[in-house]
Structure formats: structure tokens, C-alpha cells
Amino acid sequence: MSRAYAGKNIVVGVTGSIAAFKVAGWVSTLAKAEAQVSVVMTSAAQKFVTPLTFSSLSGTQTHTGMFDNESDEWMAHINLGREADLVIIAPASAETIARLAHGMSSDLLSTTVLATRAPIYICPAMNTRMFEHPATRENIAKLAGYGYQVIEPGVGMMACKEEGQGRLPEWEDVDEIFQRALTVHDLAGKKILVTAGPTREPIDPARFLSNRSSGKMGFSLAKAAFRRGAEVTLVAGPANLSTPVGVQRVNVQTAREMHDAVMKYADAADIVIKSAAVADYRAKSVYGEKVKKEKIGESLELERNPDILLELGKRKKKGQLLIGFAAESTRLEEEGKRKLEAKNLDMIAVNNINSDSTGFEVDSNQLLLITHESSEKLPFASKDRTADLLLNKVLELMQ
Ligand code: PMT
């Protein structure tokens, strides 16, 4: 579970839609991630789910109206709004969207929205025809105009047995967006190009040369960079991983395809991070039919692939940061320093691929970060955490 939520004050506004039951799961997940969740329900919402359900999931008292019977509730709208780090309105009904668009303040939820300076995320959920009605569209456009982030509903079968757009998104589709809203955007405005995963060098229709890279390290870097506000392009070899939210993914197979994709995006990038395991060699001949096993030995002649990182080093723009990776088994520091100099890098991340808890495929890693000024061994950590630590070092280099 990511640390982005821990200790953060998150107001979840729940309104009158059957999707309110799904938001109970969202609240439970946020509470488990150690967020301080305050649920505010409209009266219509209570027709679908009880306040007690939310209280038991959030661990805090559910707010159900401007002037609840609790003594200090009447100031809740100011306190909730002022202390919030994030306000999520989910599900957002057409009624609530209309009232927020017109700055109404007739209940605790609408007054909290007016009183807060935190990022506000609106998740509409309703029948497709209601969602597509011009009045609803106009109100949603107004909310976007106020700077509220509107998360488009999904398409699918609705509770009203109609197919169309109007479904509340799944938690997996919004989790990354909320985490980004809670993360300091210290990479805002930066264009980052990340490469990840292996390359596959075909031999015949059944065989190829490749390596053990899963892509996890590069995907973690892309996810962390997006969350910190960067615009991220991820050039990925074959990797069985879902694309991090907000990241532009470019899929490639061979080293030459990866070379062409990298060269297409490299000039526009402020920072290039090359974590892909690019095959140094490819088969000289690629056969249209499967080579008989008796002949495979003699037909496997190899030739060099382009060294993408070396070429990037030669064409590095002024002010651009070029970060390479090194997969080593021994002499990590010496090999890292050699590659740093040889390829004109600003930093190289060296990882030991001999250990069963660092390097290829595993969820953890331990990087040795070498720059021209320093050599720093990062703590053993998850690849997600390692990605953040590497980006922290990139920030230092940028300064
Ligand atoms: O993907 P995972 O399963 O999470 O594993 C992560 C990783 C081990 C693949 C990753 O942490 C890593 O070490 N990536 C670099 C692997 C690699 O190819 O290291 P290398 O020492 O062979 O290459 C050095 C650098 O040159 C790398 O930045 C590589 O992208 C680059 N290179 C290599 C060959 C080539 N033809 N072109 C290149 O650009």
C-alpha cells in the first residue's frame, strides 16, 4: 500500500446514487492506508447506504448534515474544508453536481466544498441519459472551470439495466489519480522518458533471444514520475504489467525498435532514465519457418545491436539529464563508474543481478547511485520506493 495516503485528511462526499455502495470499498481502502477519512453524506445518499456503514469502515463519525445533533457539528463545514488535503465527491449525482455548479450551500457537503482549498475530485455516476443531458454537461463544465478535477465515469452495464457511460470507476482506475493529488509535484513541468523491460530478438517464429527483465523497475519509475507531476513517456519491451495511470506507453519488441522509439522521444525529454535490459546481440538471420532442432546450433550467428545509451550520451542536449542502469554481478562500483564515463551519463544506477532479492523480476531492489560527484548505496527497498529515491537524487542533480 502506498504511503501517499498515510496521515492525510481526506473528505469523501457521498451523494444519492446506487454507486454509493462501491464508495464504501474506497473508504475502507483509504482507512487501511492510514488516511484520516471524513465521510459526508447527503440525505439522498442515506437512502442507499447507512452512515453506520461508513463510520465502521472509516473509523470516524460520518457527517450527515449541516446541523447534526452533535454540539460542535455546526462548524464542521469550516473545519472539514480547512483541514482537508483532498476532497473526493463520489458518487456525484446530477443533483449534487448541479448544486455545486451553482455554489449552493444548503448542506454540509456543499458548504465544505465552498470552504476548502484542497484539490476537489468529482466522480459523476448516474444513468447514461442523465449524464448526457445538456444541463448535466453544462454543470460538469462549470465545475471543471472552477478547477475541480472531474473523473469521467466508466462505460458498461448500469444498475438501471442500461448499457452506456455513467458507471463509477473502479478503485484501481482512480487510486493513482488520488495519490498524485496528494504527492508533492516536484517534477511538475518535466518531460521524462523511461525505458523498461527486455527486448526480444527473433530467431524464427518460435524462438527469440531475450533476458529476465520483467519491466517492474522501469514501470515503477514511470509511475513515481507521473505521481510527482512529470509528463512521462514509457518505452516498454514485452512486459506483462498494466500501464501506470497517466503514462504514455510505447510498446516495442526488438532493440532496434526500442532504439527508434527512444530516438523519437529523447530530444523532447528533460530527463531520460534507461532501465530497459536491451539485448546487445540479435540473430544475424531470422528464419520464416521454425528451424529444425538439428540445425539450430549452426544457424545461430549473432550480430551487435545498437547501443542506445551510448548514442544518447553522444547527442545529449544541454541541461538534459541522462541516467543509465547497470546490471552487474561483481565489481558494481568499478563497472558503474566505467559506464558513467564511457557513455557520458549524469548518473548510473547499479544493481546486483546475482542476488535473489534485487535486480531482475523481483519486487525489491538495492541501487548504487553513482554520479560524477558521489557514490550512494540506497537502502534495500521495494522497486516503488526505490524509484522515488532515485527520482529524489535526480532532483538533486537538477538543482
Ligand atoms: O525489469 P526488472 O525485472 O524490474 O529488472 C530491473 C533491471 C535489472 C532490468 C534493471 O534494474 C536494470 O539493471 N536495467 C539495465 C539492464 C541492462 O541492460 O544493464 P546493462 O549493464 O547491460 O546495460 C547498461 C545500460 O545500457 C542500461 O541502461 C541499458 O538500458 C543500456 N543499453 C544496454 C544495451 C544496449 N544495446 N543499449 C542500451 O541502451
Boltz pocket constraint, residues with backbone or C-beta under 6 A from the ligand:
constraints:
  - pocket:
      binder: B
      contacts: [[A, 196], [A, 197], [A, 212], [A, 213], [A, 214], [A, 215], [A, 216], [A, 217], [A, 218], [A, 255], [A, 274], [A, 275], [A, 276], [A, 277], [A, 278], [A, 279], [A, 280], [A, 305], [A, 306], [A, 307], [A, 308], [A, 309], [A, 310], [A, 323], [A, 324], [A, 325], [A, 326], [A, 327], [A, 328], [A, 349], [A, 351], [A, 353], [A, 359], [A, 360], [A, 361], [A, 362]]
      max_distance: 6.0
